[in-house]
Amino acid sequence: MASGFVRIAQRYLIPNFLVSVYYSLRFRCFISTRAQVQLTGKIRFGKGTRVKAFSVIQTSGGQVVLGERCLVNNFVQIATGEADAIFGDDVRIGPGVIVGGSKRNYVRRDVRVYEQGYTHRGTVIGNDVHLGAGAVLFERKIGEGAIIGAGAVVTKDVEPYQVAAGVPARVIGERT
């Protein structure tokens, strides 16, 4: 119960202005005062990373680590359960992207969905990756230099320098 209260306090009771100042000074990055970032030691930002307004970054136990010079655009949601969401350097995350390190179990018919728990595989995004606006991915590995198209729903890992798009996302090309 105590950890639940602490998480609520970290997410909702500390003013965004103070959270923004804390992360900006600690990591030499820019966090918009209108972004909702949980104040915890499990979230880290690389030097020069920017988080724009109305984005949400939170964790329920895993780490969220963004490398150097990353850009988190408006309305992005990055959330983890017990697994980690790790981003390399120079990652660009378009508006409205959703990234999760965990996903809900749902296959059993004899148990309510909300009672089936989660899997916690984690998400790893390589260096120099671009996630197009509205892309969705949970528990995936995206290789260095990959491009994920706007609106893509990533259901499989993407290899380095591949270009993937669609619902579900499929490889449509490769960077040369």
N, C-alpha and C positions, 0 to 999 in steps of 0.2 A: 504494500500500500504506500509506503514511504517513497519508493522510486516512482510510482505513478504521480504522486503529488509533486515531486521534484521536477519531473518531466513537464507537467502542466505549468509550473512556475517558470521553467526555462523557456517554454514556448509562448506563454500568453501574459505573464505578469510583469516581465521586465520590459520597459519601454523600448521600442524599436530604435530610438535615437541612441540610447546607451549601448545597445547591442551593436549598432553600426559603428560607433566610435571605438568600442572595444576591439572588434575584429579589424577595423581599419588600422588602428595603431599597432596591434599585435602582429599582423601579417603584412602590413604595407600594401593593402588592397583597398578597393572601394566597395562598400555595401550601402545601397540606397537606404535611407531612413524609412522608405515606404516598402521595403522588402521585409518578409517575416522569416528571420533566421533564428533558430533555436540557439540559445546561449549554452554551450557545452564544450568540454574539451574533446569531444568526439567529432567536431566539425573543424576542418582546417582549410585555409586558402593559401595559394601560392602568391608570391609577390606579383603585383600588377593585375591580379584578377579583379573583375568587375561584376557585381550582381545588381541588376536593374530593379526598378520598382515593381511591386506586386508579385515578386517571385517568392516561393516558399521552399526553405531548406530545413529539414528536420530528420531526427533519427529516434528510433526506439531501442537503441543498443549498439547498432553497427556504426562504423565510421563513415563520414562523408569527407572526402579529400579532393579538392580541386587543385590542379597544378598551377604553374605560373602562367600569367597572361591569358587566362580563360575569360570568356564572356558568357554570362548567364543573362539572357534577355528577359523581357517582361513576361509575367504570367507563367514562368517555368515552375514545375514542382519536382523537387528531388527529395525522396523519402526512403528511408531504409527501415527494415525491421531489425533483426539481429545480425544481418549480413552487412557488408560494406558496399559503398558506391565510390569507386576510385576513378578519378579523371586525370589524364595526363596533362602535359603542357599544351598551350595554344589551342584548346578545345573551344569551339563556337557552338553555343546551344541556342537555337532559334526560339522565337516566342511560342509559348504554349506547349513546350515539350514536357513530357512526363517521364521521369526516370525513377525506377524503384529497384531496391536490392533484394526484395522479397515478393512473393506472390501467394495468394490465397489458394488453399487446397479446396477442391469442390467435387470430386468424382463419386463419392459414396452417396447413394440415394437414401440409405437408412439413417443418416446423420445430417442435421441441418448444416447448411453451408458455413455459417458463422462459427459453428462448433468444430469444424475440421482443421482449424489452425492454418499455418503458413509453411512454405518452404523458404529456406534462406540460403540461396546459392550466391548472391551478390552480383554486382555489376562492375565491369572493368572497361573503361573507355581509354583507348590509346592516345598518344600525342597527335596533334594536328588533325583532329576529327571534327567534322561538321555535322551537327544534328539539325536537320531542316525543321521549319516551323510545324508544330503540331505532331511531331513524331512521338511514338510511345514505345518504351522498352522496359522490360522487367527481367532481372536475372540473366543478363546477356553479356557477352564479351564482344567489343567492337575493336578491331585491330587498328594499328597506327595508320593515319592517313585516309581512313575510310570516310565516305560520304553517305549519310542517310537522308533520303529525300523527304520533302515536306509531306506530312500526313502519314508517313510510313508507320506500320505496326510491325515491329521487329520481333519475330518469333524464333529466329535462329541466330547463332553467332555470325558475325561478319568478319571476314579475313582482312588483313592489312591491304589498304589501297583499293578495296572494292567499293563500288557504288551500288547501293541497294535502295529500292523504292517500292511502293505499292502496299496493298493490304491483302494478304500478309506480304511483308517485304521480301523481295527476291533480288538477286544480283542482276543488274542490268548493264554493268560495265565495270571498267577498271581504270584507275588513274595511271597514266604513263609517265 
